[in-house]
Amino acid sequence: MILNPWPEKPLFYASFPSITDPTAAPEGKEAGVFLIPLAPDIEDTDEIREKYFMLLLQRLKDLTDQDLTDAVLFKESYCVKDFKKDYNSYKGNAYGLANTLLQTHVLRPKLKSKKLKNMYFTGQLTVPGPGVPPSIISGKIVSGLIKKHHK
Ligand SMILES: Cc1cc2nc3c(=O)[nH]c(=O)nc-3n(C[C@H](O)[C@H](O)[C@H](O)COP(=O)(O)OP(=O)(O)OC[C@H]3O[C@@H](n4cnc5c(N)ncnc54)[C@H](O)[C@@H]3O)c2cc1C
């Protein structure tokens, strides 16, 4: 395991799906989803997760003046160890291929298999790349390719 450092001041995304989707939480309650971007294969223990959850709540309080510390009824976390266990994910990463120069744009794995004539790939691990919009575009491009090659 590479022991990458955890960030001193973690950045995070915050999303409260229950604000627009009432089925995301029981009536009168809110559901919050927080995401801290981390280095791959970082040390992952229950103690570290708890420490960062508290840091995150403190940061949220500093930024919004909302203290959620005593309002948490249920929480669940998902980190490097879970990505490895559930998805056999390389270094426990969530995003697939890193966006390095040699894995970008046309240098990403191809949409059409080089080995099997009628095999095509789509989604974030191929062209154009990660994210929901590019994954949808990938499906569109590959459907065009299939039409072109299999009239
Ligand atoms: C924590 C997190 C936050 C993100 N935030 C954003 C964001 O804010 N905006 C954004 O645009 N993108 C975001 N992304 C990236 C985005 O979610 C992905 O790029 C996108 O969902 C990839 O779509 P996909 O269809 O290629 O793959 P996936 O959505 O991963 O779909 C692949 C499907 O194939 C299934 N599968 C895998 N193996 C098999 C098998 N052998 N047999 C059958 N089924 C199989 C999987 O179960 C899964 O359902 C985020 C990703 C993560 C992990």
Ligand as a Chemical Component Dictionary entry (heavy atoms), coordinates in Angstrom:
data_LIG
# 
_chem_comp.id                   LIG 
_chem_comp.type                 NON-POLYMER 
_chem_comp.pdbx_formal_charge   0 
_chem_comp.three_letter_code    LIG 
# 
loop_
_chem_comp_atom.comp_id 
_chem_comp_atom.atom_id 
_chem_comp_atom.alt_atom_id 
_chem_comp_atom.type_symbol 
_chem_comp_atom.charge 
_chem_comp_atom.model_Cartn_x 
_chem_comp_atom.model_Cartn_y 
_chem_comp_atom.model_Cartn_z 
_chem_comp_atom.pdbx_ordinal 
LIG C1  C1  C 0 -18.292 9.177  -6.069  1  
LIG C2  C2  C 0 -18.473 9.587  -7.511  2  
LIG C3  C3  C 0 -18.918 10.864 -7.809  3  
LIG C4  C4  C 0 -19.089 11.247 -9.129  4  
LIG N1  N1  N 0 -19.566 12.497 -9.406  5  
LIG C5  C5  C 0 -19.824 12.843 -10.679 6  
LIG C6  C6  C 0 -20.401 14.113 -10.989 7  
LIG O1  O1  O 0 -20.680 14.931 -10.097 8  
LIG N2  N2  N 0 -20.630 14.408 -12.296 9  
LIG C7  C7  C 0 -20.342 13.528 -13.306 10 
LIG O2  O2  O 0 -20.607 13.829 -14.480 11 
LIG N3  N3  N 0 -19.788 12.332 -13.030 12 
LIG C8  C8  C 0 -19.517 11.958 -11.752 13 
LIG N4  N4  N 0 -18.950 10.737 -11.483 14 
LIG C9  C9  C 0 -18.541 9.879  -12.597 15 
LIG C10 C10 C 0 -19.735 9.176  -13.227 16 
LIG O3  O3  O 0 -20.552 8.623  -12.198 17 
LIG C11 C11 C 0 -19.221 8.040  -14.133 18 
LIG O4  O4  O 0 -18.240 8.543  -15.039 19 
LIG C12 C12 C 0 -20.375 7.424  -14.928 20 
LIG O5  O5  O 0 -21.406 7.002  -14.055 21 
LIG C13 C13 C 0 -19.856 6.236  -15.705 22 
LIG O6  O6  O 0 -20.936 5.673  -16.402 23 
LIG P1  P1  P 0 -20.764 4.268  -17.074 24 
LIG O7  O7  O 0 -22.094 3.930  -17.692 25 
LIG O8  O8  O 0 -19.553 4.266  -17.963 26 
LIG O9  O9  O 0 -20.406 3.255  -15.898 27 
LIG P2  P2  P 0 -21.212 2.876  -14.589 28 
LIG O10 O10 O 0 -22.200 3.943  -14.202 29 
LIG O11 O11 O 0 -20.158 2.459  -13.604 30 
LIG O12 O12 O 0 -22.055 1.635  -15.060 31 
LIG C14 C14 C 0 -21.450 0.379  -15.274 32 
LIG C15 C15 C 0 -22.495 -0.675 -14.897 33 
LIG O13 O13 O 0 -22.025 -1.961 -15.296 34 
LIG C16 C16 C 0 -22.269 -2.867 -14.259 35 
LIG N5  N5  N 0 -21.313 -3.956 -14.403 36 
LIG C17 C17 C 0 -19.980 -3.944 -14.160 37 
LIG N6  N6  N 0 -19.455 -5.143 -14.433 38 
LIG C18 C18 C 0 -20.462 -5.917 -14.876 39 
LIG C19 C19 C 0 -20.534 -7.269 -15.317 40 
LIG N7  N7  N 0 -19.476 -8.037 -15.386 41 
LIG N8  N8  N 0 -21.749 -7.734 -15.706 42 
LIG C20 C20 C 0 -22.831 -6.941 -15.672 43 
LIG N9  N9  N 0 -22.831 -5.658 -15.261 44 
LIG C21 C21 C 0 -21.655 -5.162 -14.870 45 
LIG C22 C22 C 0 -22.087 -2.072 -12.986 46 
LIG O14 O14 O 0 -22.745 -2.687 -11.904 47 
LIG C23 C23 C 0 -22.721 -0.735 -13.379 48 
LIG O15 O15 O 0 -24.118 -0.726 -13.138 49 
LIG C24 C24 C 0 -18.779 10.332 -10.165 50 
LIG C25 C25 C 0 -18.331 9.040  -9.857  51 
LIG C26 C26 C 0 -18.167 8.687  -8.538  52 
LIG C27 C27 C 0 -17.703 7.270  -8.228  53 
# 
loop_
_chem_comp_bond.comp_id 
_chem_comp_bond.atom_id_1 
_chem_comp_bond.atom_id_2 
_chem_comp_bond.value_order 
_chem_comp_bond.pdbx_ordinal 
LIG C1  C2  SING 1  
LIG C2  C3  SING 2  
LIG C2  C26 DOUB 3  
LIG C3  C4  DOUB 4  
LIG C4  N1  SING 5  
LIG C4  C24 SING 6  
LIG N1  C5  DOUB 7  
LIG C5  C6  SING 8  
LIG C5  C8  SING 9  
LIG C6  O1  DOUB 10 
LIG C6  N2  SING 11 
LIG N2  C7  SING 12 
LIG C7  O2  DOUB 13 
LIG C7  N3  SING 14 
LIG N3  C8  DOUB 15 
LIG C8  N4  SING 16 
LIG N4  C9  SING 17 
LIG N4  C24 SING 18 
LIG C9  C10 SING 19 
LIG C10 O3  SING 20 
LIG C10 C11 SING 21 
LIG C11 O4  SING 22 
LIG C11 C12 SING 23 
LIG C12 O5  SING 24 
LIG C12 C13 SING 25 
LIG C13 O6  SING 26 
LIG O6  P1  SING 27 
LIG P1  O7  DOUB 28 
LIG P1  O8  SING 29 
LIG P1  O9  SING 30 
LIG O9  P2  SING 31 
LIG P2  O10 DOUB 32 
LIG P2  O11 SING 33 
LIG P2  O12 SING 34 
LIG O12 C14 SING 35 
LIG C14 C15 SING 36 
LIG C15 O13 SING 37 
LIG C15 C23 SING 38 
LIG O13 C16 SING 39 
LIG C16 N5  SING 40 
LIG C16 C22 SING 41 
LIG N5  C17 SING 42 
LIG N5  C21 SING 43 
LIG C17 N6  DOUB 44 
LIG N6  C18 SING 45 
LIG C18 C19 SING 46 
LIG C18 C21 DOUB 47 
LIG C19 N7  SING 48 
LIG C19 N8  DOUB 49 
LIG N8  C20 SING 50 
LIG C20 N9  DOUB 51 
LIG N9  C21 SING 52 
LIG C22 O14 SING 53 
LIG C22 C23 SING 54 
LIG C23 O15 SING 55 
LIG C24 C25 DOUB 56 
LIG C25 C26 SING 57 
LIG C26 C27 SING 58 
# 
